[in-house]
């Protein structure tokens, strides 16, 4: 059984809400207690007021937190009515959220070189991890991609970390490698240089990264995207089929040992 959820209710105020790529925004909120509690790979369930017919909160990964300033930065894609309303939020807007949810990444002790692989809006949780690993002296290489160059996020942030290798891919070839990010990721994994792989993005992408990691004999974790409706294990809408049975992503994840995931 999973341990009790660490999630608690937090009021927040919007500090900034800016477009950083086509259809993707960076939301910075003031939530001091949350900023001190979040760990890479965890998520928040955020309330989007404005439509009484939409009862569920929206689960979002975070990209950074600043305990001293009391702020949390979240990146999100505008994909529906809720996120469309969110994109109109201005500084000073207030709402509430549930967090931190679930458990995050578990890089193996003694890790010296890690590879993070992100696709689309799956970049935030692996960027957050990369920042923590780099600060601990781990060499981090990064592969990340998007459908097109105007949808890419994280380029400057990964460069700022001093990553050893940075490989970019776009489906249409408008930036970096023309094709799926799994190809440069598999190429790097074949070198046998890694102790750990972390990935987040579309299911098919993560499954391919997991296969390449298994072939290379490298421990791989994946952050699975599910609709975590309640965020604390009560509703069973975010179940993931694993080799150990059905597991709720909001409590047993969202980060899973990739070798245990049956259905991506």
For each residue, the residues with C-beta under 8 A, 3 or more apart:
1:
2: 5 233 248 251 252
3:
4:
5: 2 101 102 231 232 233 250 251
6: 37 42 100 101
7: 45 98 99 100 101 231 232
8: 33 98 99
9: 96 97 98
10: 31 33 34 96 97 98 99
11: 31 94 95 96
12: 29 30 31 34 72 94 95 96 97
13: 29 30 31 92 93 94
14: 17 27 28 29 30 89 90 91 92 93 94
15: 28 29 30 71 91
16: 26 27 28 91
17: 14 25 26 27 28 86 87 89 90 91 93
18: 25 26
19: 24 25 87
20: 24 25 26 75 153
21: 24 146 150 151 152 153
22: 148 150 151
23: 77 78 79 151
24: 19 20 21 75 76 77 78 121 151 153
25: 17 18 19 20 75 76 78 86 87
26: 16 17 18 20 63 73 74 75
27: 14 16 17 73 74 75 76 86 89
28: 14 15 16 17 71 72 73 74
29: 12 13 14 15 71 72 74
30: 12 13 14 15 70 71
31: 10 11 12 13 34 35 70 71 72 97
32: 35 36 67 70
33: 8 10 36 37
34: 10 12 31 37 38 44 65 72 97 99 100
35: 31 32 38 65 66 67 69 70 71 72
36: 32 33 65 67 70
37: 6 33 34 99 100
38: 34 35 42 44 62 65 72 99 100
39: 42 100 103 104
40: 104 105 125 128 129 131 132
41: 61 102 103 104 105 125 128 129 223 254 255
42: 6 38 39 61 62 99 100 101 102 103 104
43: 59 60 61 62 99 100 101 102 228 231 250 254
44: 34 38 59 60 62 72 74 97 98 99 100 101
45: 7 57 58 59 60 97 98 99 101 228 230 231
46: 57 58 59 60 74 86 95 97
47: 57 95 96 97
48: 51 54 57 58 82 83 85 86 95
49: 95
50: 85
51: 48 54 81 82 85
52:
53:
54: 48 51 81 82
55:
56: 227 229
57: 45 46 47 48 97 98 229 231
58: 45 46 48 76 82 83 86
59: 43 44 45 46 101 226 227 228 231 250
60: 43 44 45 46 74 76
61: 41 42 43 74 75 124 125 128 200 223 254
62: 38 42 43 44 65 72 73 74 124 125 128
63: 26 73 74 75 123 124 125 127 128 157
64: 72 73 128 131
65: 34 35 36 38 62 71 72 73
66: 35 69 70 71 72
67: 32 35 36 70
68:
69: 35 66
70: 30 31 32 35 36 66 67
71: 15 28 29 30 31 35 65 66
72: 12 28 29 31 34 35 38 44 62 64 65 66
73: 26 27 28 62 63 64 65
74: 26 27 28 29 44 46 60 61 62 63 124
75: 20 24 25 26 27 61 63 121 123 124 153
76: 24 25 27 58 60 83 86 121
77: 23 24 83 120 121
78: 23 24 25 83 84 86 87
79: 23 83
80: 83 84
81: 51 54 84 85
82: 48 51 54 58 85 86
83: 48 58 76 77 78 79 80 86 87
84: 78 80 81 87 88
85: 48 50 51 81 82 88 89
86: 17 25 27 46 48 58 76 78 82 83 89
87: 17 19 25 78 83 84
88: 84 85
89: 14 17 27 85 86 93
90: 14 17 93
91: 14 15 16 17
92: 13 14
93: 13 14 17 89 90
94: 11 12 13 14
95: 11 12 46 47 48 49
96: 9 10 11 12 47
97: 9 10 12 31 34 44 45 46 47 57
98: 7 8 9 10 44 45 57 101 231 232
99: 7 8 10 34 37 38 42 43 44 45 231
100: 6 7 34 37 38 39 42 43 44
101: 5 6 7 42 43 44 45 59 98 228 231 232 250 254
102: 5 41 42 43 228 249 250 251 252 253 254 255
103: 39 41 42 106 252 253 255
104: 39 40 41 42 125 129 255
105: 40 41 125 129 198 221 223 255
106: 103 221 255
107: 111 114 129 133 138 196 198
108: 111 195 196 219
109:
110: 195
111: 107 108 114 133 138 195 196
112: 138 139 195
113: 138 139 140 141 164 193 194 195 196
114: 107 111 130 133 138 139 140 141 194 195 196 197 198
115: 140 141 142 143 185 188 189 194 196 197 198 218
116: 126 127 129 130 140 141 142 143 144 197 198 199
117: 126 142 143 144 181 182 185 197 198 199 200 201 205 209
118: 122 123 124 125 126 127 142 143 144 145 154 181 199 200 201
119: 122 123 144 145 146 181 200 201 202 205 206
120: 77 123 145 146 147 151 201 202
121: 24 75 76 77 124 153
122: 118 119 125 126 199 200 201 202 205 223 225
123: 63 75 118 119 120 126 127 144 153 154 200 201
124: 61 62 63 74 75 118 121 127 128 153 154 200
125: 40 41 61 62 63 104 105 118 122 128 129 200 223 254 255
126: 116 117 118 122 123 129 130 142 144 198 199 200 223
127: 63 116 118 123 124 130 131 154 157 158
128: 40 41 61 62 63 64 124 125 131 132
129: 40 41 104 105 107 116 125 126 132 133 198
130: 114 116 126 127 133 134 140 142 158 161 163
131: 40 64 127 128 134 135 157 161
132: 40 128 129 135 136
133: 107 111 114 129 130 136 138 140
134: 130 131 137 138 140 161 162 163
135: 131 132
136: 132 133
137: 134
138: 107 111 112 113 114 133 134
139: 112 113 114 164
140: 113 114 115 116 130 133 134 161 163 164
141: 113 114 115 116 163 164 165 166 167 188 194
142: 115 116 117 118 126 130 154 158 163 165 166 167
143: 115 116 117 118 166 167 168 169 181 184 185 188
144: 116 117 118 119 123 126 152 154 158 167 168 169 181
145: 118 119 120 152 168 169 170 171 176 177 180 181
146: 21 119 120 149 151 152 153 170 171 175
147: 120 151 170 171 172
148: 22 151 152 170 171 172 174 175
149: 146 152 170 172 174 175 176
150: 21 22 174
151: 21 22 23 24 120 146 147 148
152: 21 144 145 146 148 149 155 168 170 175
153: 20 21 24 75 121 123 124 146
154: 118 123 124 127 142 144 157 158
155: 152 158 159 168
156: 159 160
157: 63 127 131 154 160 161
158: 127 130 142 144 154 155 161 163 166
159: 155 156 162 163 166
160: 156 157
161: 130 131 134 140 157 158
162: 134 159
163: 130 134 140 141 142 158 159 166
164: 113 139 140 141
165: 141 142 188
166: 141 142 143 158 159 163
167: 141 142 143 144 176 177 181 184 185 188
168: 143 144 145 152 155 175 176 177
169: 143 144 145 176 177 178 179 180 181 183 184
170: 145 146 147 148 149 152 173 174 175 176 177 178
171: 145 146 147 148 179 180
172: 147 148 149 178
173: 170 177 178 179
174: 148 149 150 170
175: 146 148 149 152 168 170
176: 145 149 167 168 169 170
177: 145 167 168 169 170 173 181 183 184
178: 169 170 172 173
179: 169 171 173 183
180: 145 169 171 183 205 208
181: 117 118 119 143 144 145 167 169 177 184 185 201 205
182: 117 185 186 205 208 209 212
183: 169 177 179 180 186 187
184: 143 167 169 177 181 187 188
185: 115 117 143 167 181 182 188 189 199 208 209 212
186: 182 183 189 190 208 209 212
187: 183 184 190 191
188: 115 141 143 165 167 184 185 191 193 194
189: 115 185 186 192 194 197 212 213 215 216 218
190: 186 187 212 215 216
191: 187 188 194
192: 189 216 217
193: 113 188
194: 113 114 115 141 188 189 191 197 216 218
195: 108 110 111 112 113 114 218 219
196: 107 108 111 113 114 115 218 219 220 221
197: 114 115 116 117 189 194 209 213 218 219 220 221 258
198: 105 107 114 115 116 117 126 129 220 221 222 223 255
199: 116 117 118 122 126 185 205 206 209 210 220 221 222 223 258
200: 61 117 118 119 122 123 124 125 126 206 222 223 225
201: 117 118 119 120 122 123 181 205 206
202: 119 120 122 205 206 225
203: 206 207 224 225 264
204: 207 208 264
205: 117 119 122 180 181 182 199 201 202 208 209
206: 119 199 200 201 202 203 209 210 222 224 258 264
207: 203 204 210 211 261 264
208: 180 182 185 186 204 205 211 212
209: 117 182 185 186 197 199 205 206 212 213 220 222 258
210: 199 206 207 213 214 220 222 258 259 261
211: 207 208 214 215
212: 182 185 186 189 190 208 209 215 216
213: 189 197 209 210 216 218 219 220 258
214: 210 211 217 218 220 258 259
215: 189 190 211 212
216: 189 190 192 194 212 213
217: 192 214
218: 115 189 194 195 196 197 213 214
219: 108 195 196 197 213 257
220: 196 197 198 199 209 210 213 214 257 258 259
221: 105 106 196 197 198 199 255 256 257 258
222: 198 199 200 206 209 210 255 256 258 261
223: 41 61 105 122 125 126 198 199 200 253 254 255 256
224: 203 206 240 249 253 254 255 256 261 264
225: 122 200 202 203 254
226: 59 237 238 239 240 249 250 253 254
227: 56 59 237 238
228: 43 45 59 101 102 231 237 238 249 250 254
229: 56 57 235 237 238
230: 45 233 234 235 237 250
231: 5 7 43 45 57 59 98 99 101 228 250
232: 5 7 98 101 250 251
233: 2 5 230 248 250 251
234: 230
235: 229 230 238
236: 239 248
237: 226 227 228 229 230
238: 226 227 228 229 235 248 249 250 253
239: 226 236 246 247 248 249
240: 224 226 246 247 248 249 252 253 256 261 263
241: 246 261 262 263
242: 245 246 247 256 260 261 262
243: 259 260 262
244: 247 260
245: 242
246: 239 240 241 242
247: 239 240 242 244 251 252 253 256
248: 2 233 236 238 239 240 251 252 253
249: 102 224 226 228 238 239 240 252 253 254 256
250: 5 43 59 101 102 226 228 230 231 232 233 238 253 254
251: 2 5 102 232 233 247 248
252: 2 102 103 240 247 248 249 256
253: 102 103 223 224 226 238 240 247 248 249 250 256
254: 41 43 61 101 102 125 223 224 225 226 228 249 250
255: 41 102 103 104 105 106 125 198 221 222 223 224
256: 221 222 223 224 240 242 247 249 252 253 260 261
257: 219 220 221 260 261
258: 197 199 206 209 210 213 214 220 221 222 261
259: 210 214 220 243
260: 242 243 244 256 257
261: 207 210 222 224 240 241 242 256 257 258 264
262: 241 242 243
263: 240 241
264: 203 204 206 207 224 261
